[in-house]
């Protein structure tokens, strides 16, 4: 089960329940969050909406939402969370300020999770990354390795390629609420693809679209 960008607390209402239903319907036993579990807009390097809640309030709201995700899949044998560019904002701020990394708390400690946080992980010869470097199709062809990624909220697909072997690329879509105040900067952009992904044994991959 691959969950698209959540961007807590600016997640589309019903997205978590949709992911839970998909997980159960397809008999999944493992969960991968594809990155940007938190939005962290209060700490963004770009201008934030002045009408947003303060940093402490936004973080506490995000943590309460992350706890719901933490408890959403009790039967999962493992949970991995790819570190996205929004998740990385706080570490980048500390680095820019010249603060040694020893002062930085772990994601699990701050968010109250017990997930495996990583930049990249591979299962069944499929790599899972957040995707700041481009599209899943480009990375799959460049690496000649099946690739699943998020980051691009408006793309959702599975595409197969053949070379020395057969590989696929998957863009997962996202769970972002385009109408939330935190996403006000994107109101003129294309609509988000509300979806998640399922990968079975490295040989079967498909998107599941959330009803809208």
Sine and cosine of phi, psi and omega as CSV:
sin_phi,cos_phi,sin_psi,cos_psi,sin_omega,cos_omega
0.00,0.00,0.86,-0.51,-0.01,-1.00
-0.91,-0.42,0.88,-0.47,-0.06,-1.00
-0.99,-0.13,0.77,-0.64,-0.02,-1.00
-0.93,0.36,0.04,-1.00,0.00,-1.00
-0.80,0.60,0.82,-0.57,-0.04,-1.00
-1.00,-0.02,-0.66,0.75,0.01,-1.00
0.80,0.61,0.69,0.72,0.06,-1.00
-0.83,0.56,0.69,-0.73,0.17,0.98
-0.99,-0.11,0.35,0.94,-0.10,-0.99
-0.97,-0.23,0.74,0.68,-0.05,-1.00
-1.00,-0.07,0.58,-0.82,0.02,-1.00
-0.89,0.46,0.74,-0.67,0.03,-1.00
-0.86,0.52,0.76,-0.65,0.02,-1.00
1.00,-0.04,-0.14,0.99,-0.05,-1.00
-0.91,0.41,-0.66,0.75,0.01,-1.00
-0.89,0.47,-0.71,0.70,0.01,-1.00
-0.89,0.45,-0.61,0.79,0.07,-1.00
-0.88,0.48,-0.69,0.73,0.02,-1.00
-0.91,0.41,-0.63,0.78,0.05,-1.00
-0.89,0.47,-0.67,0.74,0.01,-1.00
-0.90,0.43,-0.69,0.73,0.01,-1.00
-0.89,0.45,-0.68,0.73,0.02,-1.00
-0.84,0.54,-0.71,0.70,-0.03,-1.00
-0.95,0.32,-0.68,0.74,-0.07,-1.00
-0.90,0.43,-0.52,0.86,-0.05,-1.00
-0.97,-0.26,0.25,0.97,0.11,-0.99
0.80,0.59,0.68,0.73,0.02,-1.00
-0.95,0.31,0.41,-0.91,0.03,-1.00
-0.71,-0.70,0.20,0.98,-0.05,-1.00
-0.48,-0.88,0.54,-0.84,-0.03,-1.00
-0.81,-0.59,0.72,-0.70,0.13,-0.99
-0.79,-0.61,0.87,-0.50,0.17,-0.99
-1.00,0.06,0.80,-0.60,-0.17,-0.99
-0.99,0.11,0.05,1.00,0.10,-1.00
0.83,-0.56,0.26,-0.97,-0.06,-1.00
0.83,0.55,0.79,0.61,0.06,-1.00
-0.92,0.39,-0.53,0.85,0.08,-1.00
-0.88,-0.48,0.51,-0.86,0.01,-1.00
-0.99,0.12,-0.69,0.73,0.01,-1.00
0.84,0.54,0.61,0.79,-0.05,-1.00
-0.90,0.44,-0.50,0.87,0.00,-1.00
-0.87,0.50,-0.38,0.92,-0.03,-1.00
-0.94,-0.35,0.20,0.98,-0.08,-1.00
-0.88,0.47,0.48,-0.87,0.10,-1.00
-0.98,0.21,-0.22,0.98,0.06,-1.00
-0.99,-0.12,0.21,-0.98,0.02,-1.00
-0.91,0.41,0.73,-0.69,0.03,-1.00
-0.99,-0.13,0.42,-0.91,0.05,-1.00
-0.90,0.43,0.84,-0.54,-0.04,-1.00
-0.91,0.41,-0.25,0.97,0.01,-1.00
-1.00,0.08,-0.07,1.00,0.01,-1.00
-0.94,0.33,0.37,-0.93,0.11,-0.99
-0.90,0.43,0.33,-0.94,0.04,-1.00
-0.92,0.40,0.21,-0.98,-0.07,-1.00
-0.84,0.54,-0.70,0.71,-0.02,-1.00
-0.90,0.44,-0.69,0.73,-0.01,-1.00
-0.91,0.41,-0.69,0.73,0.01,-1.00
-0.89,0.46,-0.69,0.72,0.00,-1.00
-0.89,0.45,-0.70,0.71,-0.02,-1.00
-0.90,0.43,-0.61,0.79,0.05,-1.00
-0.91,0.41,-0.68,0.73,0.02,-1.00
-0.88,0.47,-0.68,0.73,0.00,-1.00
-0.88,0.47,-0.66,0.75,0.01,-1.00
-0.89,0.45,-0.58,0.81,0.04,-1.00
-0.95,0.31,-0.65,0.76,0.03,-1.00
-0.88,0.47,-0.60,0.80,0.03,-1.00
-0.88,0.48,-0.57,0.82,0.05,-1.00
-0.92,0.40,-0.63,0.78,0.07,-1.00
-0.93,0.38,-0.65,0.76,0.01,-1.00
-0.84,0.55,-0.60,0.80,-0.08,-1.00
-1.00,-0.09,0.06,1.00,-0.17,-0.99
-0.98,0.18,-0.39,0.92,-0.11,-0.99
-0.75,-0.66,0.93,0.36,-0.09,-1.00
-0.90,0.43,-0.38,0.93,-0.03,-1.00
-1.00,0.04,-0.09,1.00,-0.04,-1.00
-0.90,0.43,0.73,-0.68,0.00,-1.00
-0.97,0.24,-0.35,0.94,0.08,-1.00
-0.36,-0.93,0.43,-0.90,0.06,-1.00
-0.71,-0.70,0.86,-0.51,0.06,-1.00
-0.93,-0.37,0.56,-0.83,0.07,-1.00
-0.78,-0.63,0.92,-0.38,0.07,-1.00
-0.94,0.33,0.68,-0.73,-0.03,-1.00
-0.99,0.14,0.90,-0.44,-0.01,-1.00
-1.00,-0.09,0.10,-0.99,-0.03,-1.00
-0.90,0.44,-0.55,0.83,0.04,-1.00
-0.96,0.28,-0.57,0.82,0.06,-1.00
-0.90,0.43,-0.49,0.87,-0.11,-0.99
-1.00,0.07,-0.08,1.00,-0.11,-0.99
-0.85,0.53,-0.71,0.70,-0.08,-1.00
-0.89,0.45,-0.70,0.72,0.03,-1.00
-0.88,0.48,-0.63,0.78,0.02,-1.00
-0.91,0.42,-0.62,0.79,0.03,-1.00
-0.89,0.45,-0.70,0.71,0.01,-1.00
-0.90,0.44,-0.67,0.74,0.01,-1.00
-0.87,0.49,-0.70,0.71,0.00,-1.00
-0.89,0.45,-0.55,0.84,0.01,-1.00
-0.99,0.15,-0.04,1.00,0.02,-1.00
0.98,0.18,0.39,0.92,-0.02,-1.00
-1.00,0.02,0.81,-0.58,0.03,-1.00
-0.85,0.52,0.56,-0.83,-0.10,-1.00
-0.89,0.45,-0.34,0.94,0.01,-1.00
-0.87,0.49,-0.39,0.92,-0.01,-1.00
-0.99,0.15,-0.18,0.98,-0.08,-1.00
-1.00,0.08,0.80,-0.60,0.06,-1.00
-0.96,0.28,0.37,-0.93,0.06,-1.00
-0.97,0.25,0.37,-0.93,0.07,-1.00
-0.87,0.50,-0.66,0.75,0.00,-1.00
-0.88,0.48,-0.64,0.77,-0.03,-1.00
-0.92,0.38,-0.65,0.76,-0.03,-1.00
-0.96,0.27,-0.67,0.74,-0.15,-0.99
-0.99,-0.10,-0.13,0.99,0.03,-1.00
0.95,0.30,0.57,0.82,0.02,-1.00
-0.94,-0.35,0.13,-0.99,0.10,-0.99
-0.74,-0.67,0.65,0.76,-0.06,-1.00
-1.00,0.02,0.28,-0.96,0.15,-0.99
-1.00,-0.01,0.96,-0.26,0.00,-1.00
-1.00,0.00,0.79,-0.61,-0.09,-1.00
-0.43,-0.90,0.39,-0.92,0.04,-1.00
-0.98,0.21,-0.48,0.88,-0.07,-1.00
-0.33,-0.94,0.60,-0.80,0.06,-1.00
-0.59,-0.81,0.48,-0.88,-0.04,-1.00
-0.82,-0.58,0.77,-0.63,0.14,-0.99
-0.74,-0.67,0.72,-0.70,0.07,-1.00
0.78,0.62,0.65,0.76,0.01,-1.00
0.88,0.47,0.47,0.88,0.12,-0.99
-0.88,-0.47,0.79,-0.61,0.02,-1.00
-0.99,-0.13,0.62,-0.78,0.00,-1.00
-0.88,-0.47,0.86,-0.51,-0.01,-1.00
-0.69,-0.72,0.25,-0.97,0.03,-1.00
-0.97,0.26,-0.75,0.66,0.15,-0.99
0.92,-0.38,0.44,0.90,0.02,-1.00
-0.90,0.44,-0.36,0.93,-0.12,-0.99
-0.99,0.14,-0.03,1.00,-0.03,-1.00
0.59,-0.81,-0.37,-0.93,-0.05,-1.00
-1.00,0.05,0.32,-0.95,0.05,-1.00
-0.89,0.45,-0.60,0.80,0.00,-1.00
-0.88,0.47,-0.70,0.72,0.00,-1.00
-0.89,0.45,-0.70,0.71,-0.03,-1.00
-0.92,0.38,-0.64,0.76,0.01,-1.00
-0.88,0.48,-0.67,0.75,0.01,-1.00
-0.95,0.32,-0.65,0.76,0.00,-1.00
-0.91,0.41,-0.66,0.75,-0.04,-1.00
-1.00,0.00,-0.20,0.98,-0.13,-0.99
0.74,0.67,0.77,0.64,-0.04,-1.00
-0.55,-0.83,0.71,-0.70,0.05,-1.00
-0.82,0.57,0.71,-0.70,-0.16,-0.99
-0.69,-0.72,0.74,-0.68,0.09,-1.00
-0.87,-0.50,0.76,-0.65,0.02,-1.00
-0.48,-0.88,0.25,-0.97,0.05,-1.00
-0.90,-0.43,-0.81,-0.59,0.11,-0.99
0.96,0.28,-0.71,0.70,-0.03,-1.00
-1.00,-0.07,0.98,-0.18,-0.16,-0.99
-0.92,0.40,-0.37,0.93,-0.11,-0.99
-1.00,-0.09,0.04,1.00,-0.03,-1.00
-0.89,-0.46,0.66,-0.75,0.00,-1.00
-0.45,-0.89,0.93,-0.36,-0.04,-1.00
-0.24,-0.97,0.25,-0.97,0.25,-0.97
-0.79,-0.62,0.77,-0.64,-0.02,-1.00
-0.72,-0.69,0.70,-0.72,-0.03,-1.00
-0.96,-0.27,0.57,-0.82,0.04,-1.00
-0.75,-0.67,0.47,-0.88,0.07,-1.00
-0.81,-0.58,0.75,-0.66,0.09,-1.00
-0.62,-0.78,-0.87,-0.49,0.15,-0.99
-0.94,0.34,-0.31,0.95,0.09,-1.00
-0.46,-0.89,0.08,-1.00,0.00,-1.00
-0.99,-0.15,0.79,-0.62,0.00,-1.00
-0.71,-0.71,0.31,-0.95,0.05,-1.00
-0.79,-0.61,0.33,-0.94,0.15,-0.99
-0.84,-0.55,0.61,-0.79,0.06,-1.00
-0.73,-0.68,0.80,-0.60,0.28,-0.96
-0.99,-0.17,0.79,-0.61,-0.18,-0.98
-0.99,0.13,-0.24,0.97,-0.24,-0.97
0.97,0.24,-0.30,-0.95,-0.04,-1.00
-0.50,-0.87,0.04,-1.00,0.06,-1.00
-0.89,-0.46,0.41,0.91,-0.12,-0.99
-0.98,0.19,0.65,-0.76,0.09,-1.00
-1.00,0.03,0.97,-0.24,-0.06,-1.00
-0.88,0.47,-0.44,0.90,-0.08,-1.00
-1.00,-0.03,-0.02,1.00,0.01,-1.00
-0.96,0.29,0.40,-0.92,-0.02,-1.00
-0.89,0.45,-0.50,0.87,0.00,-1.00
-0.93,0.36,-0.36,0.93,0.00,-1.00
-0.96,-0.27,0.31,0.95,-0.06,-1.00
-0.87,0.49,-0.45,0.89,0.01,-1.00
-0.92,0.39,-0.33,0.95,-0.10,-0.99
-0.97,-0.23,0.15,0.99,-0.09,-1.00
-0.89,0.45,-0.44,0.90,0.01,-1.00
-1.00,0.00,-0.04,1.00,-0.02,-1.00
-0.99,0.11,0.05,-1.00,0.10,-0.99
-0.90,0.44,0.36,-0.93,0.05,-1.00
-0.93,0.37,0.59,-0.80,0.08,-1.00
-0.93,0.36,0.51,-0.86,0.13,-0.99
-1.00,-0.05,0.96,-0.28,-0.01,-1.00
-0.99,0.13,0.93,-0.36,-0.13,-0.99
-0.23,-0.97,0.14,-0.99,0.17,-0.99
-0.63,-0.78,-0.01,-1.00,-0.05,-1.00
-0.75,-0.66,0.42,-0.91,0.09,-1.00
-0.80,-0.61,0.75,-0.66,0.05,-1.00
-0.82,-0.57,0.78,-0.63,-0.04,-1.00
-0.87,-0.49,0.93,-0.38,0.13,-0.99
0.86,0.50,0.26,0.97,0.01,-1.00
0.98,0.17,-0.06,1.00,-0.06,-1.00
-0.89,-0.45,-0.16,0.99,0.00,-1.00
-0.71,-0.71,0.75,-0.66,-0.01,-1.00
-0.54,-0.84,0.69,-0.72,0.03,-1.00
-0.42,-0.91,0.43,-0.90,0.08,-1.00
-1.00,-0.05,0.50,-0.87,0.13,-0.99
-0.84,-0.54,0.86,-0.50,-0.07,-1.00
-1.00,0.01,0.70,-0.72,0.06,-1.00
-0.97,0.22,0.76,-0.65,0.05,-1.00
-0.87,0.49,0.64,-0.77,0.02,-1.00
-0.77,-0.64,0.00,0.00,0.00,0.00
